Amino acid sequence: MASLAFDTHKFVTRLTGAGMSAEQAAVLAETYAALITDRLATRDDVAALREDMDREFAAVRGEIAALREEMSREFAARQAESQKDRAVLRSEIYARIAYGNLATVITLSAVMGVLLQLLG
């Protein structure tokens, strides 16, 4: 991590010039220097963080794209399966209708046969 420039001597000189004791000014200068060094991010720190974030975001975008493709394939497979199921159901319905029509024709034929015998 690059450090920020902080002139502790100049800081102490200004504080003592304003009436603070040299010991207090030295402690305050050390504290500020530590805060600046440890807590504040430099431009290099921000640039490195940005690069890390860009890499992470690119990885997440790649994962999202892969999930999208997987979901599209899964959706297409389920849609095809659903179409097959509908076709089977349609065939079964048509077969039952045809069977019902055949049963009706047979029943009507039997009724007509009975009527013809009665009338005949």
N, CA, C and O atoms as a Tinker XYZ file with bonds, in Angstrom:
   480  protein
     1  N      0.851000   -1.165000    0.000000    73     2
     2  CA     0.000000    0.000000    0.000000    64     1     3
     3  C      0.897000    1.227000    0.000000    63     2     4     5
     4  O      1.800000    1.334000    0.830000    81     3
     5  N      0.664000    2.138000   -0.904000    73     3     6
     6  CA     1.415000    3.387000   -0.935000    64     5     7
     7  C      0.929000    4.269000    0.211000    63     6     8     9
     8  O     -0.240000    4.214000    0.593000    81     7
     9  N      1.829000    5.077000    0.755000    73     7    10
    10  CA     1.417000    5.916000    1.879000    64     9    11
    11  C      1.234000    7.357000    1.422000    63    10    12    13
    12  O      1.797000    7.802000    0.422000    81    11
    13  N      0.441000    8.049000    2.180000    73    11    14
    14  CA     0.213000    9.458000    1.908000    64    13    15
    15  C      1.311000   10.275000    2.586000    63    14    16    17
    16  O      1.852000    9.880000    3.619000    81    15
    17  N      1.623000   11.400000    1.997000    73    15    18
    18  CA     2.649000   12.265000    2.579000    64    17    19
    19  C      2.036000   13.035000    3.744000    63    18    20    21
    20  O      1.042000   13.743000    3.578000    81    19
    21  N      2.633000   12.890000    4.917000    73    19    22
    22  CA     2.186000   13.627000    6.099000    64    21    23
    23  C      3.435000   14.067000    6.845000    63    22    24    25
    24  O      4.176000   13.249000    7.391000    81    23
    25  N      3.647000   15.345000    6.858000    73    23    26
    26  CA     4.842000   15.913000    7.488000    64    25    27
    27  C      4.573000   16.102000    8.979000    63    26    28    29
    28  O      3.993000   17.102000    9.401000    81    27
    29  N      5.008000   15.117000    9.766000    73    27    30
    30  CA     4.745000   15.169000   11.208000    64    29    31
    31  C      5.503000   16.320000   11.877000    63    30    32    33
    32  O      5.002000   16.940000   12.815000    81    31
    33  N      6.707000   16.596000   11.389000    73    31    34
    34  CA     7.490000   17.689000   11.985000    64    33    35
    35  C      6.769000   19.027000   11.798000    63    34    36    37
    36  O      6.655000   19.817000   12.735000    81    35
    37  N      6.295000   19.265000   10.599000    73    35    38
    38  CA     5.582000   20.515000   10.319000    64    37    39
    39  C      4.307000   20.583000   11.161000    63    38    40    41
    40  O      3.946000   21.650000   11.659000    81    39
    41  N      3.626000   19.444000   11.319000    73    39    42
    42  CA     2.399000   19.386000   12.098000    64    41    43
    43  C      2.686000   19.733000   13.565000    63    42    44    45
    44  O      1.973000   20.527000   14.178000    81    43
    45  N      3.740000   19.123000   14.111000    73    43    46
    46  CA     4.117000   19.395000   15.508000    64    45    47
    47  C      4.501000   20.860000   15.671000    63    46    48    49
    48  O      4.119000   21.499000   16.652000    81    47
    49  N      5.249000   21.388000   14.723000    73    47    50
    50  CA     5.677000   22.792000   14.790000    64    49    51
    51  C      4.469000   23.720000   14.813000    63    50    52    53
    52  O      4.437000   24.679000   15.584000    81    51
    53  N      3.489000   23.443000   13.984000    73    51    54
    54  CA     2.287000   24.296000   13.937000    64    53    55
    55  C      1.503000   24.194000   15.243000    63    54    56    57
    56  O      1.007000   25.195000   15.761000    81    55
    57  N      1.396000   22.969000   15.769000    73    55    58
    58  CA     0.646000   22.801000   17.017000    64    57    59
    59  C      1.355000   23.477000   18.194000    63    58    60    61
    60  O      0.713000   24.131000   19.016000    81    59
    61  N      2.658000   23.319000   18.269000    73    59    62
    62  CA     3.387000   23.965000   19.373000    64    61    63
    63  C      3.365000   25.478000   19.206000    63    62    64    65
    64  O      3.344000   26.214000   20.193000    81    63
    65  N      3.371000   25.936000   17.980000    73    63    66
    66  CA     3.275000   27.369000   17.717000    64    65    67
    67  C      1.926000   27.931000   18.134000    63    66    68    69
    68  O      1.808000   29.118000   18.438000    81    67
    69  N      0.909000   27.077000   18.148000    73    67    70
    70  CA    -0.427000   27.512000   18.544000    64    69    71
    71  C     -0.645000   27.346000   20.040000    63    70    72    73
    72  O     -1.728000   27.634000   20.548000    81    71
    73  N      0.402000   26.873000   20.759000    73    71    74
    74  CA     0.288000   26.805000   22.207000    64    73    75
    75  C      0.177000   25.409000   22.784000    63    74    76    77
    76  O      0.086000   25.275000   24.005000    81    75
    77  N      0.179000   24.371000   21.980000    73    75    78
    78  CA     0.101000   23.002000   22.502000    64    77    79
    79  C      1.494000   22.585000   22.954000    63    78    80    81
    80  O      2.502000   23.026000   22.400000    81    79
    81  N      1.532000   21.719000   23.981000    73    79    82
    82  CA     2.834000   21.235000   24.448000    64    81    83
    83  C      3.449000   20.350000   23.362000    63    82    84    85
    84  O      2.740000   19.755000   22.551000    81    83
    85  N      4.764000   20.275000   23.365000    73    83    86
    86  CA     5.484000   19.482000   22.360000    64    85    87
    87  C      5.131000   18.005000   22.492000    63    86    88    89
    88  O      5.010000   17.308000   21.484000    81    87
    89  N      4.965000   17.516000   23.730000    73    87    90
    90  CA     4.625000   16.108000   23.936000    64    89    91
    91  C      3.243000   15.787000   23.370000    63    90    92    93
    92  O      3.063000   14.785000   22.679000    81    91
    93  N      2.272000   16.649000   23.671000    73    91    94
    94  CA     0.915000   16.432000   23.147000    64    93    95
    95  C      0.912000   16.502000   21.617000    63    94    96    97
    96  O      0.268000   15.692000   20.951000    81    95
    97  N      1.631000   17.470000   21.078000    73    95    98
    98  CA     1.687000   17.628000   19.624000    64    97    99
    99  C      2.325000   16.411000   18.976000    63    98   100   101
   100  O      1.884000   15.973000   17.914000    81    99
   101  N      3.369000   15.854000   19.609000    73    99   102
   102  CA     4.041000   14.671000   19.059000    64   101   103
   103  C      3.102000   13.469000   19.072000    63   102   104   105
   104  O      3.035000   12.722000   18.095000    81   103
   105  N      2.373000   13.277000   20.180000    73   103   106
   106  CA     1.426000   12.157000   20.264000    64   105   107
   107  C      0.330000   12.327000   19.217000    63   106   108   109
   108  O     -0.038000   11.370000   18.535000    81   107
   109  N     -0.178000   13.519000   19.093000    73   107   110
   110  CA    -1.230000   13.780000   18.105000    64   109   111
   111  C     -0.705000   13.560000   16.688000    63   110   112   113
   112  O     -1.416000   13.003000   15.852000    81   111
   113  N      0.508000   13.979000   16.406000    73   111   114
   114  CA     1.101000   13.781000   15.079000    64   113   115
   115  C      1.271000   12.298000   14.784000    63   114   116   117
   116  O      0.976000   11.851000   13.676000    81   115
   117  N      1.742000   11.530000   15.763000    73   115   118
   118  CA     1.898000   10.083000   15.573000    64   117   119
   119  C      0.541000    9.415000   15.331000    63   118   120   121
   120  O      0.410000    8.530000   14.485000    81   119
   121  N     -0.456000    9.856000   16.088000    73   119   122
   122  CA    -1.802000    9.289000   15.937000    64   121   123
   123  C     -2.355000    9.598000   14.552000    63   122   124   125
   124  O     -2.887000    8.712000   13.883000    81   123
   125  N     -2.235000   10.833000   14.126000    73   123   126
   126  CA    -2.722000   11.205000   12.788000    64   125   127
   127  C     -1.968000   10.447000   11.704000    63   126   128   129
   128  O     -2.567000    9.977000   10.737000    81   127
   129  N     -0.646000   10.328000   11.869000    73   127   130
   130  CA     0.157000    9.609000   10.869000    64   129   131
   131  C     -0.293000    8.152000   10.782000    63   130   132   133
   132  O     -0.407000    7.595000    9.690000    81   131
   133  N     -0.547000    7.538000   11.942000    73   131   134
   134  CA    -1.012000    6.146000   11.949000    64   133   135
   135  C     -2.388000    6.033000   11.290000    63   134   136   137
   136  O     -2.633000    5.108000   10.515000    81   135
   137  N     -3.273000    6.963000   11.595000    73   135   138
   138  CA    -4.605000    6.941000   10.978000    64   137   139
   139  C     -4.518000    7.084000    9.467000    63   138   140   141
   140  O     -5.175000    6.363000    8.716000    81   139
   141  N     -3.700000    8.020000    9.046000    73   139   142
   142  CA    -3.569000    8.246000    7.603000    64   141   143
   143  C     -2.975000    7.015000    6.928000    63   142   144   145
   144  O     -3.434000    6.604000    5.862000    81   143
   145  N     -1.966000    6.434000    7.542000    73   143   146
   146  CA    -1.306000    5.270000    6.956000    64   145   147
   147  C     -2.211000    4.046000    6.964000    63   146   148   149
   148  O     -2.285000    3.315000    5.977000    81   147
   149  N     -2.897000    3.826000    8.076000    73   147   150
   150  CA    -3.678000    2.601000    8.242000    64   149   151
   151  C     -5.103000    2.692000    7.704000    63   150   152   153
   152  O     -5.654000    1.686000    7.257000    81   151
   153  N     -5.693000    3.850000    7.739000    73   151   154
   154  CA    -7.125000    3.942000    7.472000    64   153   155
   155  C     -7.511000    4.556000    6.130000    63   154   156   157
   156  O     -8.559000    4.219000    5.579000    81   155
   157  N     -6.704000    5.428000    5.610000    73   155   158
   158  CA    -7.080000    6.105000    4.372000    64   157   159
   159  C     -6.550000    5.343000    3.161000    63   158   160   161
   160  O     -5.418000    4.861000    3.154000    81   159
   161  N     -7.378000    5.250000    2.161000    73   159   162
   162  CA    -6.979000    4.562000    0.930000    64   161   163
   163  C     -6.316000    5.555000   -0.015000    63   162   164   165
   164  O     -6.760000    6.694000   -0.160000    81   163
   165  N     -5.259000    5.104000   -0.646000    73   163   166
   166  CA    -4.590000    5.925000   -1.652000    64   165   167
   167  C     -5.232000    5.668000   -3.010000    63   166   168   169
   168  O     -6.084000    4.791000   -3.151000    81   167
   169  N     -4.819000    6.432000   -3.990000    73   167   170
   170  CA    -5.322000    6.201000   -5.355000    64   169   171
   171  C     -4.945000    4.803000   -5.834000    63   170   172   173
   172  O     -5.721000    4.132000   -6.515000    81   171
   173  N     -3.740000    4.379000   -5.465000    73   171   174
   174  CA    -3.305000    3.023000   -5.834000    64   173   175
   175  C     -4.185000    1.967000   -5.171000    63   174   176   177
   176  O     -4.534000    0.961000   -5.787000    81   175
   177  N     -4.540000    2.209000   -3.900000    73   175   178
   178  CA    -5.433000    1.274000   -3.198000    64   177   179
   179  C     -6.784000    1.197000   -3.896000    63   178   180   181
   180  O     -7.330000    0.112000   -4.102000    81   179
   181  N     -7.310000    2.350000   -4.254000    73   179   182
   182  CA    -8.616000    2.401000   -4.927000    64   181   183
   183  C     -8.531000    1.730000   -6.293000    63   182   184   185
   184  O     -9.444000    1.004000   -6.685000    81   183
   185  N     -7.443000    1.968000   -7.019000    73   183   186
   186  CA    -7.276000    1.340000   -8.337000    64   185   187
   187  C     -7.188000   -0.180000   -8.204000    63   186   188   189
   188  O     -7.784000   -0.911000   -8.994000    81   187
   189  N     -6.446000   -0.649000   -7.206000    73   187   190
   190  CA    -6.333000   -2.098000   -6.990000    64   189   191
   191  C     -7.684000   -2.691000   -6.613000    63   190   192   193
   192  O     -8.056000   -3.764000   -7.086000    81   191
   193  N     -8.409000   -1.986000   -5.763000    73   191   194
   194  CA    -9.746000   -2.448000   -5.378000    64   193   195
   195  C    -10.668000   -2.487000   -6.589000    63   194   196   197
   196  O    -11.439000   -3.430000   -6.768000    81   195
   197  N    -10.579000   -1.457000   -7.411000    73   195   198
   198  CA   -11.419000   -1.409000   -8.616000    64   197   199
   199  C    -11.105000   -2.592000   -9.540000    63   198   200   201
   200  O    -12.013000   -3.209000  -10.096000    81   199
   201  N     -9.824000   -2.900000   -9.697000    73   199   202
   202  CA    -9.438000   -4.052000  -10.528000    64   201   203
   203  C     -9.994000   -5.352000   -9.953000    63   202   204   205
   204  O    -10.507000   -6.198000  -10.685000    81   203
   205  N     -9.885000   -5.499000   -8.633000    73   203   206
   206  CA   -10.437000   -6.700000   -7.983000    64   205   207
   207  C    -11.943000   -6.788000   -8.203000    63   206   208   209
   208  O    -12.474000   -7.851000   -8.525000    81   207
   209  N    -12.617000   -5.664000   -8.026000    73   207   210
   210  CA   -14.073000   -5.652000   -8.206000    64   209   211
   211  C    -14.447000   -5.945000   -9.654000    63   210   212   213
   212  O    -15.405000   -6.674000   -9.915000    81   211
   213  N    -13.698000   -5.382000  -10.591000    73   211   214
   214  CA   -13.968000   -5.656000  -12.007000    64   213   215
   215  C    -13.832000   -7.144000  -12.308000    63   214   216   217
   216  O    -14.652000   -7.717000  -13.025000    81   215
   217  N    -12.786000   -7.769000  -11.751000    73   215   218
   218  CA   -12.606000   -9.218000  -11.945000    64   217   219
   219  C    -13.768000   -9.995000  -11.334000    63   218   220   221
   220  O    -14.306000  -10.913000  -11.953000    81   219
   221  N    -14.145000   -9.623000  -10.125000    73   219   222
   222  CA   -15.246000  -10.321000   -9.448000    64   221   223
   223  C    -16.559000  -10.137000  -10.208000    63   222   224   225
   224  O    -17.311000  -11.092000  -10.400000    81   223
   225  N    -16.826000   -8.909000  -10.638000    73   223   226
   226  CA   -18.059000   -8.658000  -11.393000    64   225   227
   227  C    -18.059000   -9.429000  -12.704000    63   226   228   229
   228  O    -19.092000   -9.955000  -13.117000    81   227
   229  N    -16.906000   -9.498000  -13.360000    73   227   230
   230  CA   -16.821000  -10.266000  -14.610000    64   229   231
   231  C    -17.113000  -11.739000  -14.338000    63   230   232   233
   232  O    -17.804000  -12.395000  -15.118000    81   231
   233  N    -16.585000  -12.255000  -13.233000    73   231   234
   234  CA   -16.844000  -13.656000  -12.877000    64   233   235
   235  C    -18.322000  -13.875000  -12.587000    63   234   236   237
   236  O    -18.902000  -14.870000  -13.022000    81   235
   237  N    -18.929000  -12.954000  -11.858000    73   235   238
   238  CA   -20.361000  -13.076000  -11.544000    64   237   239
   239  C    -21.189000  -12.983000  -12.816000    63   238   240   241
   240  O    -22.147000  -13.736000  -12.996000    81   239
   241  N    -20.820000  -12.056000  -13.702000    73   239   242
   242  CA   -21.550000  -11.944000  -14.975000    64   241   243
   243  C    -21.438000  -13.243000  -15.769000    63   242   244   245
   244  O    -22.408000  -13.688000  -16.383000    81   243
   245  N    -20.255000  -13.847000  -15.754000    73   243   246
   246  CA   -20.071000  -15.127000  -16.442000    64   245   247
   247  C    -20.940000  -16.217000  -15.836000    63   246   248   249
   248  O    -21.539000  -17.014000  -16.558000    81   247
   249  N    -21.008000  -16.252000  -14.509000    73   247   250
   250  CA   -21.852000  -17.250000  -13.843000    64   249   251
   251  C    -23.323000  -17.024000  -14.175000    63   250   252   253
   252  O    -24.065000  -17.979000  -14.403000    81   251
   253  N    -23.742000  -15.770000  -14.201000    73   251   254
   254  CA   -25.136000  -15.459000  -14.540000    64   253   255
   255  C    -25.429000  -15.884000  -15.970000    63   254   256   257
   256  O    -26.484000  -16.457000  -16.242000    81   255
   257  N    -24.505000  -15.610000  -16.888000    73   255   258
   258  CA   -24.703000  -16.011000  -18.288000    64   257   259
   259  C    -24.804000  -17.529000  -18.399000    63   258   260   261
   260  O    -25.641000  -18.045000  -19.139000    81   259
   261  N    -23.952000  -18.242000  -17.663000    73   259   262
   262  CA   -24.000000  -19.710000  -17.693000    64   261   263
   263  C    -25.326000  -20.214000  -17.136000    63   262   264   265
   264  O    -25.916000  -21.146000  -17.683000    81   263
   265  N    -25.794000  -19.607000  -16.055000    73   263   266
   266  CA   -27.088000  -20.000000  -15.488000    64   265   267
   267  C    -28.227000  -19.718000  -16.457000    63   266   268   269
   268  O    -29.160000  -20.511000  -16.586000    81   267
   269  N    -28.139000  -18.574000  -17.139000    73   267   270
   270  CA   -29.168000  -18.241000  -18.134000    64   269   271
   271  C    -29.221000  -19.300000  -19.231000    63   270   272   273
   272  O    -30.296000  -19.759000  -19.617000    81   271
   273  N    -28.049000  -19.680000  -19.725000    73   271   274
   274  CA   -27.997000  -20.699000  -20.775000    64   273   275
   275  C    -28.549000  -22.024000  -20.268000    63   274   276   277
   276  O    -29.314000  -22.696000  -20.961000    81   275
   277  N    -28.155000  -22.392000  -19.057000    73   275   278
   278  CA   -28.639000  -23.649000  -18.479000    64   277   279
   279  C    -30.157000  -23.612000  -18.305000    63   278   280   281
   280  O    -30.844000  -24.591000  -18.596000    81   279
   281  N    -30.669000  -22.488000  -17.834000    73   279   282
   282  CA   -32.118000  -22.365000  -17.646000    64   281   283
   283  C    -32.840000  -22.396000  -18.984000    63   282   284   285
   284  O    -33.921000  -22.977000  -19.088000    81   283
   285  N    -32.263000  -21.783000  -20.007000    73   283   286
   286  CA   -32.871000  -21.809000  -21.342000    64   285   287
   287  C    -32.943000  -23.234000  -21.862000    63   286   288   289
   288  O    -33.970000  -23.658000  -22.392000    81   287
   289  N    -31.845000  -23.976000  -21.708000    73   287   290
   290  CA   -31.845000  -25.376000  -22.153000    64   289   291
   291  C    -32.881000  -26.187000  -21.379000    63   290   292   293
   292  O    -33.628000  -26.974000  -21.960000    81   291
   293  N    -32.917000  -25.988000  -20.073000    73   291   294
   294  CA   -33.865000  -26.722000  -19.229000    64   293   295
   295  C    -35.302000  -26.364000  -19.613000    63   294   296   297
   296  O    -36.163000  -27.239000  -19.698000    81   295
   297  N    -35.551000  -25.089000  -19.842000    73   295   298
   298  CA   -36.892000  -24.653000  -20.231000    64   297   299
   299  C    -37.278000  -25.272000  -21.570000    63   298   300   301
   300  O    -38.400000  -25.753000  -21.731000    81   299
   301  N    -36.359000  -25.262000  -22.526000    73   299   302
   302  CA   -36.643000  -25.843000  -23.844000    64   301   303
   303  C    -36.920000  -27.337000  -23.716000    63   302   304   305
   304  O    -37.826000  -27.857000  -24.367000    81   303
   305  N    -36.146000  -28.032000  -22.882000    73   303   306
   306  CA   -36.357000  -29.471000  -22.691000    64   305   307
   307  C    -37.717000  -29.735000  -22.054000    63   306   308   309
   308  O    -38.435000  -30.646000  -22.465000    81   307
   309  N    -38.063000  -28.945000  -21.061000    73   307   310
   310  CA   -39.368000  -29.136000  -20.402000    64   309   311
   311  C    -40.514000  -28.772000  -21.337000    63   310   312   313
   312  O    -41.571000  -29.403000  -21.312000    81   311
   313  N    -40.299000  -27.764000  -22.152000    73   311   314
   314  CA   -41.334000  -27.381000  -23.115000    64   313   315
   315  C    -41.539000  -28.506000  -24.130000    63   314   316   317
   316  O    -42.678000  -28.830000  -24.469000    81   315
   317  N    -40.457000  -29.099000  -24.614000    73   315   318
   318  CA   -40.565000  -30.212000  -25.565000    64   317   319
   319  C    -41.262000  -31.400000  -24.905000    63   318   320   321
   320  O    -42.104000  -32.054000  -25.520000    81   319
   321  N    -40.907000  -31.675000  -23.653000    73   319   322
   322  CA   -41.545000  -32.773000  -22.919000    64   321   323
   323  C    -43.041000  -32.502000  -22.745000    63   322   324   325
   324  O    -43.865000  -33.406000  -22.880000    81   323
   325  N    -43.370000  -31.272000  -22.451000    73   323   326
   326  CA   -44.777000  -30.892000  -22.283000    64   325   327
   327  C    -45.542000  -31.045000  -23.598000    63   326   328   329
   328  O    -46.690000  -31.490000  -23.604000    81   327
   329  N    -44.906000  -30.678000  -24.704000    73   327   330
   330  CA   -45.557000  -30.842000  -26.009000    64   329   331
   331  C    -45.796000  -32.317000  -26.312000    63   330   332   333
   332  O    -46.842000  -32.679000  -26.851000    81   331
   333  N    -44.833000  -33.166000  -25.968000    73   331   334
   334  CA   -45.018000  -34.612000  -26.170000    64   333   335
   335  C    -46.173000  -35.121000  -25.313000    63   334   336   337
   336  O    -47.007000  -35.897000  -25.780000    81   335
   337  N    -46.217000  -34.683000  -24.064000    73   335   338
   338  CA   -47.299000  -35.104000  -23.171000    64   337   339
   339  C    -48.658000  -34.662000  -23.711000    63   338   340   341
   340  O    -49.627000  -35.421000  -23.669000    81   339
   341  N    -48.724000  -33.435000  -24.216000    73   339   342
   342  CA   -49.991000  -32.947000  -24.795000    64   341   343
   343  C    -50.381000  -33.769000  -26.012000    63   342   344   345
   344  O    -51.560000  -34.060000  -26.210000    81   343
   345  N    -49.405000  -34.148000  -26.828000    73   343   346
   346  CA   -49.695000  -34.961000  -28.016000    64   345   347
   347  C    -50.235000  -36.329000  -27.603000    63   346   348   349
   348  O    -51.174000  -36.838000  -28.215000    81   347
   349  N    -49.644000  -36.922000  -26.569000    73   347   350
   350  CA   -50.123000  -38.221000  -26.075000    64   349   351
   351  C    -51.544000  -38.078000  -25.540000    63   350   352   353
   352  O    -52.407000  -38.903000  -25.839000    81   351
   353  N    -51.785000  -37.046000  -24.759000    73   351   354
   354  CA   -53.133000  -36.824000  -24.227000    64   353   355
   355  C    -54.139000  -36.603000  -25.350000    63   354   356   357
   356  O    -55.251000  -37.131000  -25.317000    81   355
   357  N    -53.739000  -35.821000  -26.334000    73   355   358
   358  CA   -54.626000  -35.562000  -27.473000    64   357   359
   359  C    -54.974000  -36.882000  -28.176000    63   358   360   361
   360  O    -56.131000  -37.115000  -28.525000    81   359
   361  N    -53.979000  -37.732000  -28.379000    73   359   362
   362  CA   -54.214000  -39.034000  -29.021000    64   361   363
   363  C    -55.153000  -39.891000  -28.180000    63   362   364   365
   364  O    -56.050000  -40.546000  -28.710000    81   363
   365  N    -54.941000  -39.881000  -26.869000    73   363   366
   366  CA   -55.818000  -40.659000  -25.993000    64   365   367
   367  C    -57.248000  -40.136000  -26.033000    63   366   368   369
   368  O    -58.202000  -40.915000  -26.052000    81   367
   369  N    -57.391000  -38.830000  -26.047000    73   367   370
   370  CA   -58.741000  -38.239000  -26.118000    64   369   371
   371  C    -59.407000  -38.615000  -27.429000    63   370   372   373
   372  O    -60.572000  -39.013000  -27.440000    81   371
   373  N    -58.681000  -38.493000  -28.537000    73   371   374
   374  CA   -59.255000  -38.864000  -29.839000    64   373   375
   375  C    -59.634000  -40.344000  -29.861000    63   374   376   377
   376  O    -60.669000  -40.711000  -30.418000    81   375
   377  N    -58.800000  -41.195000  -29.259000    73   375   378
   378  CA   -59.097000  -42.629000  -29.215000    64   377   379
   379  C    -60.355000  -42.883000  -28.393000    63   378   380   381
   380  O    -61.185000  -43.711000  -28.771000    81   379
   381  N    -60.503000  -42.184000  -27.281000    73   379   382
   382  CA   -61.701000  -42.370000  -26.456000    64   381   383
   383  C    -62.948000  -41.854000  -27.167000    63   382   384   385
   384  O    -64.019000  -42.454000  -27.076000    81   383
   385  N    -62.799000  -40.751000  -27.867000    73   383   386
   386  CA   -63.943000  -40.234000  -28.637000    64   385   387
   387  C    -64.320000  -41.235000  -29.720000    63   386   388   389
   388  O    -65.497000  -41.535000  -29.918000    81   387
   389  N    -63.314000  -41.747000  -30.416000    73   387   390
   390  CA   -63.584000  -42.734000  -31.471000    64   389   391
   391  C    -64.225000  -43.978000  -30.876000    63   390   392   393
   392  O    -65.165000  -44.526000  -31.451000    81   391
   393  N    -63.727000  -44.428000  -29.732000    73   391   394
   394  CA   -64.304000  -45.605000  -29.067000    64   393   395
   395  C    -65.747000  -45.308000  -28.651000    63   394   396   397
   396  O    -66.631000  -46.152000  -28.804000    81   395
   397  N    -65.973000  -44.107000  -28.128000    73   395   398
   398  CA   -67.335000  -43.714000  -27.747000    64   397   399
   399  C    -68.253000  -43.669000  -28.949000    63   398   400   401
   400  O    -69.397000  -44.117000  -28.875000    81   399
   401  N    -67.763000  -43.131000  -30.059000    73   399   402
   402  CA   -68.565000  -43.089000  -31.290000    64   401   403
   403  C    -68.866000  -44.499000  -31.784000    63   402   404   405
   404  O    -69.985000  -44.786000  -32.207000    81   403
   405  N    -67.867000  -45.378000  -31.729000    73   403   406
   406  CA   -68.055000  -46.763000  -32.150000    64   405   407
   407  C    -69.084000  -47.453000  -31.263000    63   406   408   409
   408  O    -69.952000  -48.175000  -31.752000    81   407
   409  N    -68.981000  -47.228000  -29.967000    73   407   410
   410  CA   -69.945000  -47.828000  -29.037000    64   409   411
   411  C    -71.344000  -47.312000  -29.321000    63   410   412   413
   412  O    -72.314000  -48.066000  -29.242000    81   411
   413  N    -71.456000  -46.030000  -29.653000    73   411   414
   414  CA   -72.763000  -45.454000  -29.976000    64   413   415
   415  C    -73.315000  -46.079000  -31.244000    63   414   416   417
   416  O    -74.499000  -46.412000  -31.303000    81   415
   417  N    -72.480000  -46.242000  -32.256000    73   415   418
   418  CA   -72.918000  -46.850000  -33.519000    64   417   419
   419  C    -73.368000  -48.288000  -33.279000    63   418   420   421
   420  O    -74.394000  -48.719000  -33.805000    81   419
   421  N    -72.602000  -49.024000  -32.486000    73   419   422
   422  CA   -72.965000  -50.418000  -32.192000    64   421   423
   423  C    -74.292000  -50.465000  -31.442000    63   422   424   425
   424  O    -75.156000  -51.287000  -31.747000    81   423
   425  N    -74.448000  -49.583000  -30.465000    73   423   426
   426  CA   -75.692000  -49.547000  -29.697000    64   425   427
   427  C    -76.861000  -49.184000  -30.595000    63   426   428   429
   428  O    -77.922000  -49.804000  -30.515000    81   427
   429  N    -76.679000  -48.191000  -31.447000    73   427   430
   430  CA   -77.752000  -47.789000  -32.367000    64   429   431
   431  C    -78.071000  -48.914000  -33.347000    63   430   432   433
   432  O    -79.233000  -49.138000  -33.687000    81   431
   433  N    -77.045000  -49.611000  -33.794000    73   431   434
   434  CA   -77.279000  -50.741000  -34.706000    64   433   435
   435  C    -78.096000  -51.820000  -34.012000    63   434   436   437
   436  O    -79.009000  -52.398000  -34.601000    81   435
   437  N    -77.762000  -52.082000  -32.766000    73   435   438
   438  CA   -78.506000  -53.097000  -32.011000    64   437   439
   439  C    -79.945000  -52.659000  -31.800000    63   438   440   441
   440  O    -80.873000  -53.458000  -31.933000    81   439
   441  N    -80.127000  -51.385000  -31.470000    73   439   442
   442  CA   -81.485000  -50.857000  -31.269000    64   441   443
   443  C    -82.266000  -50.935000  -32.569000    63   442   444   445
   444  O    -83.439000  -51.309000  -32.569000    81   443
   445  N    -81.620000  -50.584000  -33.685000    73   443   446
   446  CA   -82.305000  -50.643000  -34.986000    64   445   447
   447  C    -82.663000  -52.082000  -35.339000    63   446   448   449
   448  O    -83.725000  -52.346000  -35.901000    81   447
   449  N    -81.756000  -53.021000  -35.001000    73   447   450
   450  CA   -82.039000  -54.431000  -35.253000    64   449   451
   451  C    -83.252000  -54.896000  -34.461000    63   450   452   453
   452  O    -84.104000  -55.616000  -34.983000    81   451
   453  N    -83.328000  -54.487000  -33.216000    73   451   454
   454  CA   -84.464000  -54.858000  -32.370000    64   453   455
   455  C    -85.736000  -54.235000  -32.917000    63   454   456   457
   456  O    -86.778000  -54.889000  -32.973000    81   455
   457  N    -85.656000  -52.975000  -33.321000    73   455   458
   458  CA   -86.833000  -52.288000  -33.865000    64   457   459
   459  C    -87.296000  -52.947000  -35.161000    63   458   460   461
   460  O    -88.494000  -53.103000  -35.394000    81   459
   461  N    -86.345000  -53.330000  -35.993000    73   459   462
   462  CA   -86.711000  -53.981000  -37.253000    64   461   463
   463  C    -87.383000  -55.330000  -36.988000    63   462   464   465
   464  O    -88.316000  -55.711000  -37.694000    81   463
   465  N    -86.917000  -56.034000  -35.989000    73   463   466
   466  CA   -87.544000  -57.318000  -35.646000    64   465   467
   467  C    -88.956000  -57.095000  -35.110000    63   466   468   469
   468  O    -89.877000  -57.853000  -35.413000    81   467
   469  N    -89.107000  -56.049000  -34.314000    73   467   470
   470  CA   -90.424000  -55.771000  -33.751000    64   469   471
   471  C    -91.399000  -55.307000  -34.832000    63   470   472   473
   472  O    -92.586000  -55.631000  -34.799000    81   471
   473  N    -90.886000  -54.560000  -35.766000    73   471   474
   474  CA   -91.740000  -54.027000  -36.827000    64   473   475
   475  C    -91.907000  -55.021000  -37.962000    63   474   476   477
   476  O    -92.851000  -54.918000  -38.745000    81   475
   477  N    -91.065000  -55.910000  -38.049000    73   475   478
   478  CA   -90.971000  -56.698000  -39.158000    64   477   479
   479  C    -91.543000  -57.895000  -39.545000    63   478   480
   480  O    -91.265000  -58.388000  -40.638000    81   479
